[in-house]
């Protein structure tokens, strides 16, 4: 028993020595950009097997893409996809296949739902599609998933604030239209995706 404990401690020390022997190379700039980048995410947008870069600029609420041209050895210049209305200083977007065409789209939401549809055929290309909400609203947080199990992507959104501490809604997609359904507080009646009623 003592020998096994001693061996375990020796292995831990050895692993620490191995980790300590590694060091990071000096940073090398891949491109230049004059803005206020507050959120960066990797994604293979052109299905070429390497990760491209998606980032959000908090100055104007714009979303940009940098193409990974050669497996991290070469990158393109930042490509502006578009601006999300009223989203400056609100850094959030999702990367998901919204239209079921086997490539990754980019989704953002604030006072409307903005989908940058991936139309890449060789060079990276996106089309901006904005879906207006039925009533004026401001989304503080959101996630994308097939919430009702019908095969397309829906959006669940948080509208909570100091004046409305619990305010969640689901925007269910039907034929390119997102219809809002409010989720009641936990102490009220249940809510059903299938019948869309309380």
SULMOPE-V328505 format. One record per pair of residues at least 24 apart in sequence whose C-alpha atoms are under 8 Angstrom apart, sorted by the first residue. I is the first residue (numbers start at 0). GAP is how many residues later the second one is. If there is no record, write none. Layout:
I:GAP / I:GAP
This chain:
29:44 / 29:45 / 30:44 / 30:45 / 30:46 / 30:47 / 31:45 / 32:45 / 34:24 / 37:53 / 38:52 / 38:53 / 42:52 / 42:61 / 43:60 / 44:58 / 44:59 / 44:60 / 44:73 / 44:75 / 44:79 / 45:57 / 45:74 / 45:75 / 45:76 / 45:77 / 45:78 / 46:56 / 55:35 / 55:36 / 56:31 / 56:32 / 56:34 / 57:29 / 57:30 / 57:31 / 57:32 / 57:33 / 58:29 / 58:30 / 59:27 / 59:28 / 59:29 / 60:24 / 60:25 / 60:26 / 60:27 / 60:28 / 60:29 / 60:30 / 61:26 / 66:57 / 80:35 / 80:45 / 80:46 / 80:47 / 81:46 / 83:24 / 83:25 / 83:26 / 83:30 / 84:25 / 84:26 / 84:27 / 85:24 / 85:25 / 91:49 / 93:49 / 93:50 / 95:48 / 97:54 / 97:55 / 98:53 / 98:54 / 99:52 / 108:30 / 108:33 / 109:28 / 109:29 / 109:30 / 110:25 / 110:26 / 110:27 / 110:28 / 111:25 / 111:26 / 130:46 / 130:47 / 132:45 / 132:46 / 132:47 / 133:45 / 133:46 / 146:25 / 146:46 / 147:24 / 147:45 / 147:46 / 153:24
